[in-house]
Amino acid sequence: MKSLRDFIRRGSAALNCVLVFGVEPCKCGLVFDDVVLDRRLSGETALYKILCSGKILWSEAMKISVDHRERASGLLELLRKNNVIIEVQQLPFGDYIINNSITIERKTARDFIISIIDGRLFSQLSNLRKNCLCPILLIEGNPYKIDVDMDPAAIKGALISVQTIWYVPIVFTHSKEDTVGTLLMIAKQDESYMDVVPLRGGYRPKRLKSRQLYILQGLPKVGPTIAKRLLDHFGCVSKVMNAPIDELMKVDGVGAASAAQIRDVLDRFA
């Protein structure tokens, strides 16, 4: 396995060579000016340098997977102006997946209102919660100021339900450009967070059940509610720790992605 891969000159005449550092290869697109070259790159956030007319440019590329239906949105062209690895494909859930970890469901303000009316919104939220590690609903525009007649109280109720019932955070943007800036900011913060281990404060519970719940909340995507459900379902912490993915998924609120991440943390050697 090589740590340095050389690519022969192809595409733009200004692009002489691309050197990619990393280990395990994955298919993605390398963006250079207005040229997108499909290559076998190393790692999800490959560190690459471009030799262009004798000038060396360093970039730390973030990866964003985009659903093919988003081509018409105009966001891809804006994203390609930044140092982002773009992979266009048919996504099973959401419209954008950042660094293979954060799933963004993007809706214009008008589409958000229409999705409430036709019932799509809550089925989409259900799928996001069950199958995605970190789902986010991004609303582009002001849902209170569109040409669809809907009671403002109903709009407010839907917004509250998304965050308090479905536990999916909402991010608002003003325009396509603002959406692109928001996606990039999320990607940068996600990369920064990867190297930070969150602590649960200085709280040290004394009662047995509180200590059990405290332990379970240390697992990925497990908050107070899911921890209680896990403990109620399995009866003790050791059974949770030894449970296979299919058993974990029997607990309400634990989807395939969350169960896989829990098992990965428990089973992977440091």
C-alpha positions, 0 to 999 in steps of 0.5 A: 500500500503506497502513501503517495500516488502519482496521477498522469497529466489529463484534463486541463492543460494547466493541471500538470500533476496531482499528488495525493497523500493518504492510505485507503483509496475511495472514489471521489471527484477532485475539483480544480478551478472549473474542472472536475476529475474523477480519481481514486483518492486516498482518505475521506479528507485527502491532503493533496497538492497541485503542481500548476505552472510551477506553483505548489498549492496545498489544500485540505479537501472536505468531502461532500456527497450530493444527491443527483437531484440537486444538480438543478439547484445551482449549489454544485457550481458554487461548491466547486469554487471552494476546495471541496471534493464533490461526489454526485450520486443517488443518496438513499436519504437526504440531499448532502452528506458531509464527510460521510457523517452529517446528512443534510435535508435541504428544502427551500422555504416553499418546498418546506411548506408543501412538504407539510401539506402533502405529508412528505416532511415527517416521513422524511424526518423518520427516515433521517432519524432511523438511518442517519447518524447526524441529520440536519434540516436546512431551510433556505428562505423564510417559510412565513413569506412565500406564495403558499397560503398556510396558517403561521401557527401551523408553520410554527408548530411544524418547526417546533415538532421537527426539533422537539419531537423528531430531534432534528436540528434546523438551520436557516439560510437566506440564499444559495450562497448562504447555504453553500457557506453554511455547508462549508462551515458545518464541514469545517466544524465537523473536522475540528470536532473529530479530534475532540473528545466530549466530556460529560462534565464533572457529574458523578452519579451515586445511585445504581440506575443513574450510574448505569444511564451515565455509562450508556450516555457515553455511547455514540448518539445516545442521550438520556432518552435513548439510554433509558430505553436501552436499559429498559429493553436489555435490563443491564449495561452488560447486555447492552454492550454485548448486543448485536446490531439487530438487537440494538435496532429493536430499541425505539430511536436506534436505527441501523446507522446508530447501532453500527456506530455503537458496535464500532466504538465497542468492538474496534481496537484503539 
